[in-house]
Amino acid sequence: MGSKIKRKTTKQGKIKAILSIFHFNLGLSDLEIEMLSVLLVNKINIIDTGARELIRKVMNRDKFSTNNYIKRLKDKKVIVQKEGGSLEINQHIVNLVEHKEITFKFEV
């Protein structure tokens, strides 16, 4: 037997909830979830100078801290390096958070 729980939320709240649910698989810290949600809410997939400046401004982080967290997300394959050297958010994550509704099924 299944049950449904519906909750209204903001776009950023939804993104944070999805990333938090997948935390066990991705191993994301709260700060990494926050950073990703800032990028995804602003529809930023490519991590360029403008994206880094937005992260620093919104999250009140310095350049070193921002670059450190981007490297950590890259190590976890949440951010991937494309041909030509550009850094982008993994397309699987982008696709996941773009859905309006997500269903989880747990088999125990």
N, C-alpha and C positions, 0 to 999 in steps of 0.2 A: 504494500500500500504506500502511496506517495503523498506528499503534502507540498503545498506551495506557500511561499512567503513572499509577499509583494511589499516593497518599500519605495517611497519616493525619495529621490536624492538629487544632488547636483551632478553635473557632468564630472567634475573633479572627484566628488565623493564616489561615484560609480567606478571611475578608473582606479582610485586608491583601493576600493573594496576588491576589485578583480585582482589587482597586483598582490594584495595582502593574502587572498585565497591561494594564489599560486606561489606564495612566499616559500612554502615547504619544498617546492620543486626548484625554484630559482635561487633560493637562499638570499633574498634581498633584505637589506636593513631598512629601517624606517626612513632614513635619509635618502636611500636609493629609490624607495617607492615614491617619496615626495618629489625627488628630482625628475623621475620618469613622468609622474602625473603632471608636473609643470609643463614639460615638453609636449605631452600628448594632448592636454587641454588646449594648448596653443597651436595644435596641429603642426608641430615641428617634428619631422622625422630625421632630418639631416642635422648632425651635430657640427655646426660651423661656428665661426666667431660670434655671430648674432645670437645663436642658441646659448652659447656659453655666457654671454653678457646677460641674457634674460635670466638664466639660472642664478647668476651672481646677484642680480638685482632683487628678484623675487624671494630668494632663499637667504639673502644677506650673507653670502659666502665670498671668500677671497678667491683669487685666481688659482692658487695652489690647491686649495680644498676642492674646488670645482673640477679641476683636471684630475685630481686623485680619484674622485668618485666616478668620473667618466671612465677612467682606466679600470676601476673595479667592475663597472657594468660591462665593459668590453671583455674583461677576463671571464665573466659569467655568461658571455655570449648574448647578453641582452642588447648590447650595442655591437654591431658587426662592421668590419671594414670591408667596403666594396672595392671592386676593381677601380683603379684610379686613386685609391687612398681615402675616399670620403668615408666618414663614420655615419651610420644610420641605425635607428632603432630596429631591432629584429622584426621583420615583417609579420611573423606569427603573433607577436605581442600587439602590434598595431591592429591587425585584423581582429584579434580577440576583443580589444576594448572598443572597437567601432560598432559592435553589435548592440542593439537596443535591449535585448533580452538574452540572458544566458541561463541554460539549464545545467544543473550538476546532478549526476547520478552516482551514488555511492553504493558499492556492493561490499558487504561485510561477510 
